[in-house]
């Protein structure tokens, strides 16, 4: 029965379904991991750790768009079967990111050592060493994460969640061991988190090199001309990524700075629960980006239209699950975390609304990213990056909404995006149809 079902769907849907089936395993591991971590670190230090993760995640996304630029370029080269060019693109990307990673590491060390980090995090706890350790591993993984982009281009996206599950399992075992020999040590947690990710990335990279000759990285294959090809679209992805990080990650900073680490923990639990459901959708749609790039290269506009319709239906289905989670959240959270937490009034439905809007946005953006037409996204995300923090502060402090006001700002921007991006995709598809029609006329 399973074989018969799989034979009726295309390779993109197969990858999406495999990703979707693997995601519950990741969620199950997270289910065990978060309570263990809260128990080991305590409420305040866990809130601080959640904020540290937010800060260091900024570095992960500051690759000046090299990763996403490589993903689109490599997909095109593999579709056209120009493997020497593919090897040159991969090698060039690794060289660029090695340089960028070194620069970020130096800047991070200077900032952490020379500025009052404790004031930023609103804590008296020792935080510099955990931050330094985290930044070191993030910069290493910054480079190694290119293996994910290669897997996406090879239409092997299902390997990425397998790698993530292994990293989570290492973290769980590591936390259990740390609980035996130490207590509330942020430095040990930072090292464990970074090391587990590095191990799995390295394993994935070596497996790719062993299976595919054109992935063997070599400085001799570095091509300065490739920098332009990667950066043409990569810079646009970079301009999109930075404001998104502000919108998605600044919440923890604002909440910690204004209301303390304990409130951050409550917010983090709510956000983690809803993001876990959203992650199922995100896992399913991952293969559609690179497959859209392939479809554009092959002028298969019909596939793009059908994919867009199917993905929007899937987003609606997932929205129902998000609403159900909002209804039953508090008893489920108590069972999950093992203790009662205080949730600001209105936070749960507001976070639910945020992730419903994000689901609809994501399925459209996944197709848009694959087409490479990113100008509308660039403008929208720059505007969000500029106005989000002032609006969040205004709603939380000046209007007196507190923590709710911070999340309310995110919902407002997501509502604008949920109107604009589907329209943007509609006009992109029309443009691609006109281009194909014109090419057919000239060929005749």
N, C-alpha and C positions, 0 to 999 in steps of 0.2 A: 504493500500500500504506500509506504513512504517513498520507495523507488519510483512508483508510478506517478506520485505527486511531484517529485523533484524533476521527473522527465518532462513535465508539462510547463515548467517555468524556466525563464532564461537564467544565465549565469549570475547576473546582477542580483536578481531576486534570491537565488540560492545563497549567495554570499551574505545578503541582508538577513535571511532567515537563520543562517548559521550564527551570525553576529548576535541576533536576537536571542537565540537559544543559549548562547554562552553568557549573555548578560546576567541572567538570574544567578548563575554561579558566582559572578563577580559581586552581585548584590548580597548574596548569602555570606560571602567572605567579609564584605563591608559590615554586614549585620553583626558578625562576631568581632570585627576589628575595632569599631568605634567604642563600644562599651569597655573593651579591654584597655584601649588607649585612655579613655576618660578615667577609668579606675586606676591606671598607672600614674597619670599626670595630675589628676584632680581637676575640679571644675575650672579654677582660674588658669592653671597652666595649659589645660586643653584649649581654652579660649585663646590664649596667647599663641599656642601652636597653630591653631586655625588661622590666625592673623599672619603668622610667619609664612605659612604656606601661600597665603594670598599675595604677600609681597614678592616672594621668590618666583611665583608663577608668572609675574610680569616679565622676568628675564626669559622664561621659556617661550614667550610669544614675541619677544623683541629680536627675531632673527632677520629683520628687515625684509621679510617676505620670502626668504630664500627657500624655505621648505615647501611652501605652497606653490611658489614659482617653479621649482623643480618638479613638483607633482604634475602640473599641467604640461610642462615641456616634455618630461620623460614619457608621459602617456602618449603624446603625439608621436614621439620618436619610436616608441615600441609598436604603436599601431602601424607606422610606416616601415617597421623592421629595419631601421638604420641603427644598428647596435653599437657601432664605433662612436657615433654621435651621442648615444645614450651613455656610454662609459665616460665620455668627456664631460657630459653634463653632470653626472654623479660626482666625479672627481673634483670638478670645479666647485660644486656646491659644498663639498666637505672642506675644501681649502678655505673658502669664504667664511664658513661658519666657525672654523677653528680660529681664525683671526678675530672675528666678532666676539666669540666666546672669551678669548683672552682679554680683550678690551673691557668687556662687561665684568669679568672677574676682578680686574685691577680697579675699576671704578667702584665696584661693590665693597672691596676691602677698604678703600679710602673713605667712602661714605660711612661705613660701619665703625671704623676706628676713630674718625675725626669728628663725628657729630653725636649729639645726645640722642641716641636711639631709644633709650628708656622713656624719654619725654614723648616721643612720637607714639610709642605703644602704651603710654599711660600706665607704666608698671615700674616697680622697684626691683623686680627679679633680674637675675643675671641673664642677659639675652645676647650679648655680643658673640660669644663662642658658638652657640647654636645657629645664629644667623650666618656666621662665617662658614661653618661646616655645610650648611644648607646651600649657600651660594656656590661653594666649590663644586658640590655634586651636581647642582643645577646646570652649571656651565659645562661640565663634562657630558651630562645627559642631553644638553642643548645640541651637541654635535651628533651624539649617537642616535638621537631621535629621528634623524634623516632616514633611518631604516624603515620607519613607518611609512614615509612618503614613497619609498621604493615599493613597499608591499602594496600600497594603494594603486600605484601605477601598474603593477603586475596583476591587478584584480585579485589580490590575495589578502584582502582586508580582514578576513576572518582570523588570520594569524595574530593580529594586533591584540584582540581581547584575550587570546590564549596567553600571550606574554604578560598582559596586565594581571591576569588571574594568578600567574606564577609569582609575580612581584607582591601581590596582596598576601599570598600564602606565606612567603618569606617574612613579610612584615608581622603577620599574626604569630608565627613561631618565634620571631625575634622579640616581640613584646612580651610573650610568655617567659622567655629566658631572662629578659631584663627585669621582669617582675620578681624573679627569684633572687637576683643578685643586686638589685638597686631599687630606688624609689624616686619618682618625680624628677627624672633627669632629662631635661630638654635636649642636651647635647647628644646623648645616646640615641634618642628618638630621631634627631636630625641625621645622624650618621646612618642609622638603620634604614630610614626612608630613602636616602640618596643611594646607598649601596645596593639595595634590593632592585632599584630601577636600573642602575648601571649594569648589574649582572645580567638582567633579562635583555637589555638592549644589545649588549655585547654578544650574547648567545644568538640573538636574531640576526645580527650583522654577519657573524661568521657563517651561519647557515646559508644566508643569501649568497655570500661570496663563494661558498663551496658549490652551490647549485648553478649559479649563473656567471659565466666568464666575464660578461660585459659589466658586472657590478664590482669587479676587482678594482679597488680604489688605487690610483697611482698619481703622484705629483706630476709625472711626465705627461699625463693626460689633461692637466690643467690648461684651460684655454680662456684667455682674457676676453675673447669674443663671446664666449658663453655667458659671461657676467651680464652683458647687455640683454641677452635673450632671457635669462632667468629673471633679471631685475625689471624688465619691461612690465611684466605682470606681477612680479614679486613685490615691487614697491607699492602697488595698489593694494595687495593683500596686507602689507605692513600697515598702510594707512587705515585699513579696515580693522585690523587686529588691535591696535593700540587703544582706540576709543572703546572697543568691545571689552577689553580688559578693565578699563576704568568703570564701565557700566556694570560688569559682572562681579568684579573683585573689590571695588573700593568700599562696598557696604561694610565689610568686616573692619576696615580701617576706621571709618566714620563712627561705627557703633562702639568699637573699643575705645576710641579717643574721647567720645562724648559720654558714654554710658557705662564703660568698664567691661572687663573680660567675661564676667559672669553672664551678662546679657548676651554677649557674643556667642556663648555656648548654646543658649536657647535658640538663638537665630540660626546658628550653624546646624543644629539638629533638624529644625524645620526645613531649612534649605536643602540639607543633605537628603532628606526623605523624598522631597518632591523632585530633586535633581536625579535621584535614583530611578524614578519612573520615567522621567524625560530621557535618561540615559538609554533606556530600552529603545525608544524611538531613534535617538541619535545613532545607536549601534546599527539599527536596521537600514538607515538611509546612507551610511558611510560609502558603500560601493557606488552610489549613483553619481557622485561627483566625477570620478575618473571615467565612468562609463559614459557620462554626458560628453566629456571631452572627446572620447572615442567616437561617439555618435556625431558630434559636430565635424570632426575630421573626415568621417565617412559620408557626410551630408544626409544622415538618417534623422530627419526632423520629426518624422512620425513617431519614432521611439521616444524622443524628448517630450512630445505632447502627451503621450500615453503615460510616461513616467510621472510627469507633473500632476496629472489627474489622480493617479493611484496614490501618490505620496500625500496629497492633500486629504484624501479619504482616510488614509492611515493616521494622519495628524488628528483628525476629528475623533477617531476611535480612541486614541491615547488620551485625548482631552477628557473623555468619560472616566477613564481610570484615575486621572488627576483629581477630578471632582469627588470621586468615591473616597480617595485618600484624605481629602480635606474633611469629609464628613466624619470619618472614623480615626482621625489623626491622633488625638490625645491618648486614648487607650492603647493604640498601637505603639506610640512613642514611649509610653511608660513601660510597656513590655520589652521594647527594644533596648532602651537605655538602662532600664532597671531602677529608675528613680523618677520622682515628679520634678518637672521643671516649670518655671513660670514663663508663660508666653504672653507677650503684649497683646491686648485685645485687637482683633482684626488682622493680626499678622498671618495666620494660617490661610484664610480665604484670599488675602492679597498675594501671598506667595503662590498659591494655586493659580490665580489669574495670570500672574507673571509667566508661569511655565506653560499655560495653555497658549498664550500669545507667542511665546518663544517656540513652541512646537510648530505652529503654523508658519512662522517666519523661517524656521530652519529647513523645512522641506522645500520651500521655494528658493532659499539661498543656496542650498546644495546643488540645485540645477543651474542657477545663475553662475555660481563659481566655476562649474564645469564648462560653461560657454566662454568664460573669460571676459564677459562684458560687465565690468565692475564699477563704472563711473558713478552710478546712482548710489551704490553701497558706500563708496568712498565719501561722497558728500554727506550722506545720512549719518555715517558713523563719526565723521569729524564734528558735525554739529552736535551729536550726542555727547561726544567727548568734551566739548567746550561747555555745554550748558548743564550737564548732569549734576556735577558736584554743587554748583550754586543753587540749582533747584532742590536738590536733596537737603542741603543745609537750610534753605528757606522753609521748606515744608516741615522739617523735623524741629527746628528751633524757633523760627519766627512765627510759624503758624501753630506751633505747639503740638504737632502730631507725634513727636518723639521718633522711636525706631520705625514706626509705621510710615512716617513721612519719607524716610530714606528709601524704603521699598516702593512707595507710591511714585516716586520720581522715575524709577525703573519701569513701572507699569505704564506710565504716560508715554515714555519713549517707545516702548514695545508696541503700544497701541498705534502710534504713528507708522511704525515700520510694518505692521501687519496689514495696513492699508496700501502702502507704497510698493512693497516688494512683489506681491502677486501681480500688480499692474506692470511693474518693471519686467517680470518674466514674460507676461503676455506680449509686450512690445518687442522683447528680444526674439521670441519665437517667430513673430511676424517678420522681423528683420532677416532672420535666417532663411525663412521661406522665400522672401524676395531675392536674396542672394543666390539661392539654389535655382530659382526660376530664371534669373538673368544668366547664370552659367549655362543652363540648358539651352537658352536661346542662342548664346554665342557658339555653343558646340554644334548646333544645327547649321 
